[in-house]
Amino acid sequence: MTDRDTGAQEGLQGGDPSWSGSTGEWDLSPPIESPLGDHDVPALGDELAGKHVAMLVCGGIAAMKTPLVARALRKRGAAVTAFASPEALRYVAEDALAWSTDRPVVTRLSANAEHLSDARPFDAYVLPQATYNTINKIAQGIADSVVTTPMASALGRLARGRTSVLIAPTMHGTMHNDILSASLARLRDLGVRLIAPRPGYGKHNIPDEPVLVAEVCRAIAAGTGGSPLAGQRILVTGGPTPVPIDGVRRIVTRFTGKLGVAIAETLYLRGADVSFILGGGAHPAPTWLPHAIALTYDDYRAQVHANLGAGGVLAGIFAAAVADYRPSEVLPGKTPSGQSFPIELVPTAKVIDEVRASHSELLMVTFKYQEGVSHDELMAIARARLEHSEIVVANRGEEMGTGDSHIAWLLDRGGEPERLDGKPAIARAIARRLEDRARSSQTKA
């Protein structure tokens, strides 16, 4: 998702009456006022909160996109410092980099030893559009510029486990020769995280901003002092699980799977090895998030058991709106329209009960949705569910709005219910609880 795609997050859409969508018409009214300052960015997460990232910009046309990369990193909480070579400033203005990072750009090395950054070491160094020349110089240990000299220090810190280094190659396809391949292999052997470029038009293109941000988040999460979820296998499910009536028609719930996507994203950015099963017809997951589609209830059930059967799963988060009923008989082909036909519904197998029975060691997070009950009744139902689940997220239909509006209550076996407002908040709360449990387990071990 690019900055353009997240216009609602930036205040370009979403509740602004002057925006009429696809027609492009505008009523000439001013924008709705925002609490964000000119240099501020809307917070999309806290995965990089308190982290300092060096963004190194070298001389190539893709440098023009690096201000968007800086803003995308800042939306996850990072403080970003840009290092830009004279060649880079042919393609991106220094003022654009300063505005997007909200701090001065390093364009030359001085007696302050900016390349060492001892006063505030960088948690990660990222070259989002590394050129052929820069990659080969770094691999050969050449430190002769405002980009390659910080990288020499970065490789030293990387060898000591004190930082992460990420490089995305960008160049014309004809420049991907054996020399480049050898340099990339050498850097990978040194521990550099190579980000696959975006292919197209015979070139290695700069990856989309969300891909770069996800890679930086996961690299930092896996480093010293990162998330205890890094490398942990976690199963997440989301979206509806359709049941067929005939060869064409399906019965499906109205739930979109957006919460499941938010949970999977949050855990993935914290470094978890996420297996995400998303129901057919659900809200689409971002392309950078690994996931599998379950087209039907039977497909969903089979994928859940297959994932857990492989072993080594720390937790299962069952946010899917699983079908409770299915037709007793699936009619062949397409039933002719314009006529009535009876459908007998029978209960489906309760997948979470099957999981609990066969995987007693699994940390289970389940969800309970009710309508027409009071808050106290909902809490009683959720507490009863805690006999079979370590964490329960409960909510009432009366407290669900549109979009990401979603009031829910998180309960575990040790404390009072925690109120959560919105899908991102629910996802972050689940991640925190899992991190606390993983950290506690590591301490005991």
Secondary structure, DSSP 8 states (H G I E B T S, - for coil): --TTTTHHHHTSSSS-TT--GGG-----------SS-TT-------TTTT-EEEEEE-SSGGGGGHHHHHHHHHHTT-EEEEEE-TTGGGTS-HHHHHHHHTS--B-S--TT-TTT--SS--SEEEEEEE-HHHHHHHHTT---STTHHHHHHHHHHHHTTS-EEEEEE-EEGGG--HHHHHHHHHHHHTT-EE---EEETTEEE---HHHHHHHHHHHHHHSTT--TTTT-EEEEEESB--EESSSS-EE--S--SHHHHHHHHHHHHTT-EEEEEEETTS----TTS--EEE-SHHHHHHHHHHHHHT--EEEEEE-SB--SEEESS--SS---SSS-----EEE---HHHHHHHH-TTSEEEEEEEESS--HHHHHHHHHHHTTT-SEEEEEEGGGB-STT-BEEEEEESSS--EEEESHHHHHHHHHHHHHHHHHHHHHH-
